[in-house]
């Protein structure tokens, strides 16, 4: 290992750069021709390849470290979505086999998790934003991270895991497979939601891009339910509540639900629905979502009395469609869906996250039925 160079550079604080439009692979090649800064090594384009043919190389790059130089077969990808990243790694390792080149991925931006995946697989990768890992076992190791993304991701439906659009994702946690866009739309409608076909299509593109679902023709199959739950949790926002009402009542949850049935929309919140899916009980009074507090109070009449001191029940008014989706009726009581329960508890403290773990097990077990 004479003259070997082992360096790890981590850029912790990076000055945000002004976002640029996404670049094509042709534009990426042009930028490589102009040169890429990646200190402490020097990187230059030796030749541009051709995408024609199964084993075509997009570009050959030279990396110089001191007196040593190494050549890499580069795979250029204009996007680094999970699926594009996975496919690129498979292709570049295959192409580099049987040649004197080392494999390298070049893309506009690499996330921290992708850099780590490259490091573990001992494959080099750099982005046009200033991040990357260059590795030759026993000879060279350079690692740079922390630079912001200079190129906004145009992946379809940025908010596929939030708001009304997330009903498409949530539908796959009710059923693992669908046969058409209309099939998904119908399933959502049957569970109390409503989305346009165009929204279904855009959301599916994001789910496929994130390797959460697989598509074959018109058929769609859930591939990674746990990753889907993680994505929903990371994107979760509490529903917008525009009015609250606390009251005292001698009626239980079942009696209140029975009185409102068919007259006013009512749904236990995720926090108040835990006992339907886990052994941990709730500590506070029951809380309901409703689209109209005035309507509900009018239906209940003298059975409830507004108060802020001795509270037996709380109402939260919201039009957020996610909280009403996939209601589970037990007797006459409308419980929130297990997914909604999971998301609300995931956003809580350590004890609540432990409860969320139990609900997650329920969701995954139900999917296998």
SULJORA-V605806 format. One record per pair of residues at least 24 apart in sequence whose C-alpha atoms are under 6 Angstrom apart, sorted by sequence separation. I is the first residue (numbers start at 1). GAP is how many residues later the second one is. D is the distance in Angstrom with one decimal. If there is no record, write none. Layout:
BEGIN
((I GAP D) (I GAP D))
END
This chain:
BEGIN
((41 24 5.0) (266 24 4.9) (265 25 5.5) (292 25 6.0) (289 26 6.0) (291 26 5.3) (285 27 5.6) (286 27 5.4) (287 27 4.7) (288 27 4.9) (289 27 4.9) (290 27 5.0) (291 27 5.3) (73 28 5.5) (285 28 5.6) (287 28 5.8) (289 28 5.8) (291 28 5.6) (72 29 4.8) (73 29 6.0) (78 29 5.7) (71 30 5.5) (72 30 4.5) (73 30 5.2) (74 30 4.7) (75 30 4.9) (76 30 4.9) (77 30 5.0) (72 31 5.5) (73 31 6.0) (74 31 5.5) (75 31 6.0) (76 31 6.0) (264 32 5.7) (180 38 5.4) (179 39 5.7) (55 40 5.6) (109 40 5.9) (179 40 4.4) (178 41 5.8) (178 42 5.3) (160 43 5.2) (177 43 5.5) (177 44 4.4) (157 45 5.8) (176 45 5.7) (156 46 5.8) (157 46 5.8) (176 46 5.0) (156 50 5.6) (25 53 5.3) (24 54 5.4) (249 55 4.8) (248 56 5.7) (248 57 5.3) (247 58 5.1) (247 59 4.1) (246 60 5.8) (247 60 4.8) (246 61 5.8) (273 62 5.4) (248 63 5.1) (273 63 5.9) (247 64 5.4) (248 64 4.8) (247 66 5.5) (270 66 5.4) (246 67 5.9) (267 67 5.3) (268 67 5.2) (269 67 5.9) (246 68 4.4) (268 68 5.8) (245 69 5.7) (245 70 5.0) (270 70 5.5) (161 71 5.1) (244 71 5.5) (270 71 3.9) (244 72 4.6) (162 73 5.8) (161 74 6.0) (243 74 5.2) (258 74 5.9) (270 74 5.9) (242 75 5.9) (241 76 5.5) (257 76 5.6) (241 77 4.9) (254 79 5.6) (278 80 5.9) (239 81 5.9) (277 82 5.8) (233 110 5.6) (83 126 5.3) (83 127 5.9) (82 128 5.1) (83 128 5.5) (22 129 5.3) (20 130 5.8) (21 130 5.8) (19 131 4.7) (20 131 5.0) (16 132 5.9) (19 132 5.5) (193 132 5.6) (14 133 5.4) (192 133 5.2) (5 134 6.0) (6 134 5.3) (7 134 5.5) (8 134 5.0) (9 134 5.3) (10 134 5.0) (11 134 5.4) (12 134 5.3) (191 134 5.8) (4 135 4.5) (5 135 4.9) (6 135 4.8) (7 135 4.9) (8 135 4.7) (9 135 5.1) (10 135 5.2) (11 135 4.9) (191 135 4.6))
END
